[in-house]
Amino acid sequence: MMHGGRRRLKLAAMSSIPKSSQEPRPAFGTVLAPTMTLARFQNGQWGVFDVRPCAPIELHPAAHVLHYASTCFEGFKAYRWADGSVNVFRMDRHIERMRQSAQALVLPEPDPQQLEEMIRATIDRNRDAVPEAPGALYLRPILFGTTPNIGAAGAAATEATLIVLASPVWDYFAGGMKPLRIYVEDVNARTASQTGKVKTGGNYAAALGPTLEARRRYNVDQVLFCPGGSVQETGASNFLLIRDGRLLTRSLDSTFLHGVTRDSVLTLAREEGYHVEERVFDVAELLKWVPDGEAALSGTAAVLAGVGTLVCHGREYRVGSGEVGPHTRKLRERLVSIQRGESPDTHGWTKTV
Ligand SMILES: Cc1ncc(COP(=O)(O)O)c(C=O)c1O
């Protein structure tokens, strides 16, 4: 897959980490930290994990994951604070979500304590690759079934591998704080309704075709999936509507990913005095909200990214002034200042590693 000049992924030599805001920043996820951790599940138990260079691994072509997509992952960040310490944000919630994803896919569940140790070791061994703010070290645990058996469509993987990768990252959306263009897909779903809350590769594969098609036709950044007209989430983030004193987002159900950022923003919004509504709402209500309201995407990668334009049935709808609105900016700042250790963490969300 990786041939000489076409090789896309780089290992994060210190030279590939920008030292100043003037230097160009690599695209999200394209630079990997030099060290990863790996554990295998065999004979009904997890083995001791090892710390090794981030490099290709051997996988049997009959591995369960390659045929039956038995795989899930997580994504969250560790931040370098001004005092030089490295702090990871809401690791417990991500470990718990990974355990739930594994359970839904009938994969061996990671042992939470071992996974935390693997994450800590991965951060520790890649300490030099943790960028200064506004960068962060993105942590990417992956779990996949490795049992070699091509007749196992109806059988769970009994062997699995768990790896924690790390990647120094900056902006997810290339424009930074530029308002996003979002295509409103009001017919098709992103995923099967029963696996929407599972962070599994197949969901992303399913959303890719419609996302690339919308990008090609309408020059949008993301697709907001609203199956049957009911507003859900985008391919990689949750969706929030915000205005003076109010925040509206879909209530939790099995059809979409329960974002940790969503939960954090809702908590902070309540503290800031916003009335937070979590309920089902449709595209008609969305289009009524946006002329004088705000819309934003929330996620580990997106943080809280403002939406400037919606495209629905070929028509463009400006969101508020078309720029990132003041409420989105304020809530983003509240969240980012906690993540970066610039304001007190009263919720116990950050852990020093
Ligand atoms: C489909 C989807 N929805 C929502 C989110 C946001 O989740 P979180 O805030 O936990 O990163 C993500 C990102 O991981 C995602 O991939």
The ligand as an SDF file (V2000), in Angstrom:
LIG
                    3D

 16 16  0  0  0  0  0  0  0  0999 V2000
  -19.7440    9.7290   13.7710 C   0  0  0  0  0  0  0  0  0  0  0  0
  -19.2160   10.5480   14.8760 C   0  0  0  0  0  0  0  0  0  0  0  0
  -20.0830   11.2490   15.6200 N   0  0  0  0  0  0  0  0  0  0  0  0
  -19.6720   12.0090   16.6560 C   0  0  0  0  0  0  0  0  0  0  0  0
  -18.3310   12.1030   16.9810 C   0  0  0  0  0  0  0  0  0  0  0  0
  -17.8980   12.9390   18.1510 C   0  0  0  0  0  0  0  0  0  0  0  0
  -17.4860   12.1310   19.2150 O   0  0  0  0  0  0  0  0  0  0  0  0
  -16.4480   12.6550   20.2980 P   0  0  0  0  0  0  0  0  0  0  0  0
  -16.9570   13.9800   20.7480 O   0  0  0  0  0  0  0  0  0  0  0  0
  -16.4850   11.6300   21.3570 O   0  0  0  0  0  0  0  0  0  0  0  0
  -15.1430   12.7660   19.6140 O   0  0  0  0  0  0  0  0  0  0  0  0
  -17.3860   11.4100   16.2170 C   0  0  0  0  0  0  0  0  0  0  0  0
  -15.9610   11.5110   16.5250 C   0  0  0  0  0  0  0  0  0  0  0  0
  -15.3790   10.6710   17.0930 O   0  0  0  0  0  0  0  0  0  0  0  0
  -17.8370   10.5950   15.1490 C   0  0  0  0  0  0  0  0  0  0  0  0
  -16.9620    9.9030   14.4010 O   0  0  0  0  0  0  0  0  0  0  0  0
  1  2  1  0
  2  3  1  0
  2 15  2  0
  3  4  2  0
  4  5  1  0
  5  6  1  0
  5 12  2  0
  6  7  1  0
  7  8  1  0
  8  9  2  0
  8 10  1  0
  8 11  1  0
 12 13  1  0
 12 15  1  0
 13 14  2  0
 15 16  1  0
M  END
$$$$
